[in-house]
């Protein structure tokens, strides 16, 4: 079983859509508990995602230093500066890709 550490250099392109969507939700909502994050994803996806999977994804995002966990009652998750930069880089890439495939201006 392979385990990720903060020293692993992984980009958002290497993560699943659910990972990226959780980061996006956190960027829009600010610090949040896992329950509201779960509800936001289940409202978006047509396939059921269980709460345990959301917690696993959050732990993976913490290991990659995209999210930090504030362990008070209740536990809150928040985007790190690395997470913000990764989302910003992805948005720039998406904008550039869209312009390239969008034809001539």
C-alpha positions as CSV (number, residue, x, y, z in Angstrom):
1,X,0.0,0.0,0.0
2,X,1.5,3.3,-1.0
3,X,1.2,6.3,1.2
4,X,1.5,10.0,0.2
5,X,3.5,12.5,2.2
6,X,3.7,16.3,2.0
7,X,7.0,15.9,0.2
8,X,5.4,14.2,-2.8
9,X,5.1,16.6,-5.6
10,X,1.6,16.0,-7.0
11,X,-0.5,18.4,-9.1
12,X,-4.2,18.7,-9.2
13,X,-4.1,17.0,-12.6
14,X,-3.0,13.8,-10.8
15,X,-6.0,13.9,-8.4
16,X,-9.6,12.7,-9.0
17,X,-12.4,15.0,-9.9
18,X,-13.8,14.5,-6.3
19,X,-10.5,15.8,-4.9
20,X,-10.5,18.8,-7.1
21,X,-14.2,19.5,-6.4
22,X,-13.7,19.4,-2.6
23,X,-10.8,21.9,-3.0
24,X,-13.1,24.1,-5.1
25,X,-15.9,23.9,-2.5
26,X,-13.5,24.9,0.2
27,X,-12.2,27.8,-1.8
28,X,-15.8,29.0,-2.2
29,X,-17.1,28.4,1.3
30,X,-14.1,28.9,3.5
31,X,-13.4,26.6,6.5
32,X,-16.0,23.8,6.7
33,X,-16.8,20.6,8.5
34,X,-16.9,17.3,6.6
35,X,-20.8,17.1,6.8
36,X,-21.5,20.3,4.7
37,X,-18.7,19.3,2.3
38,X,-20.4,15.9,1.9
39,X,-23.7,17.5,1.2
40,X,-22.2,19.9,-1.3
41,X,-20.7,17.0,-3.3
42,X,-23.8,14.8,-3.1
43,X,-25.9,17.7,-4.4
44,X,-23.5,18.0,-7.4
45,X,-22.9,14.3,-8.3
46,X,-25.5,11.9,-9.5
47,X,-23.7,8.9,-8.0
48,X,-23.9,8.5,-4.2
49,X,-20.7,9.4,-2.3
50,X,-20.6,8.2,1.2
51,X,-19.3,10.2,4.1
52,X,-16.4,7.9,4.8
53,X,-15.1,8.5,1.2
54,X,-15.3,12.3,1.8
55,X,-13.2,11.8,5.0
56,X,-10.7,9.7,3.1
57,X,-10.4,12.3,0.3
58,X,-9.9,15.1,2.9
59,X,-7.1,13.0,4.6
60,X,-5.4,12.6,1.2
61,X,-5.7,16.3,0.6
62,X,-4.1,17.0,4.0
63,X,-1.3,14.6,3.2
64,X,-0.6,16.6,-0.1
65,X,-0.7,19.9,1.9
66,X,-3.7,21.2,0.0
67,X,-5.9,21.2,3.1
68,X,-5.3,21.6,6.8
69,X,-7.4,20.3,9.6
70,X,-8.4,22.4,12.7
71,X,-9.1,19.8,15.4
72,X,-11.4,21.5,17.7
73,X,-15.0,20.5,18.3
74,X,-16.2,20.3,15.5
75,X,-13.2,19.6,13.2
76,X,-12.9,22.1,10.4
77,X,-11.1,21.8,7.1
78,X,-9.5,24.7,5.3
79,X,-7.5,25.3,2.2
80,X,-3.8,25.9,2.6
81,X,-1.8,28.4,0.6
82,X,-0.5,25.4,-1.5
83,X,-4.1,24.5,-2.2
84,X,-5.0,28.0,-3.2
85,X,-2.0,28.2,-5.6
86,X,-2.8,24.8,-7.1
87,X,-6.4,25.9,-7.8
88,X,-5.2,29.1,-9.2
89,X,-2.7,27.3,-11.5
90,X,-5.5,24.9,-12.6
91,X,-7.8,27.8,-13.4
92,X,-5.1,29.5,-15.5
93,X,-4.5,26.3,-17.3
94,X,-8.3,25.9,-18.0
95,X,-8.6,29.4,-19.2
96,X,-5.6,28.9,-21.5
97,X,-6.9,25.6,-22.8
98,X,-10.3,27.1,-23.5
99,X,-8.8,29.9,-25.5
100,X,-6.6,27.5,-27.5
101,X,-9.5,25.2,-28.4
102,X,-12.0,28.1,-28.7
103,X,-10.8,29.1,-32.2
104,X,-9.7,32.5,-33.4
105,X,-10.7,35.7,-31.7
